[in-house]
Amino acid sequence: QVQLVESGGGLVQPGESLRLSCAASGSILGIYAMGWYRQAPGNQRELVARITSSASTSYADFVKGRFTISRDNGKNTVYLQMNSLNAEDTAVYYCKVELVLKTYWGKGTQVTVSS
């Protein structure tokens, strides 16, 4: 089993920043990729950013230039630095860990951008 602990969500004003963290523990040998997804009310869950074990990254078009994903392999932790947040970024953000044979999801952390 793999446990994922997400942190860093909260309420911010437009233009401000947040940093999300997701730490993986348990049977985590062979993590292939880690990533962040988000789901706003009434919408489907969507990819925000993803990083592989070789540090290859991919981003959704709507966050390019504003968000940065990074990973600490030694700590099995993935980060999402979110800058220039706007109201459309309001959602529950979920961490996803991809092993060779299984995928695990975190419980999510709420990000609310409002003035």
ABEGO torsion letter per residue (X at the ends): XBBBBBBGBEBBBBGBBBBBBBBBBEBABGBABBBBBBBBBGBBBBBABBBBAAGBBBBBAAABGABBBBBBAAAGBBBBBBBGBBAAABBBBBBBBBBAABBBBBAEBBBBBBX
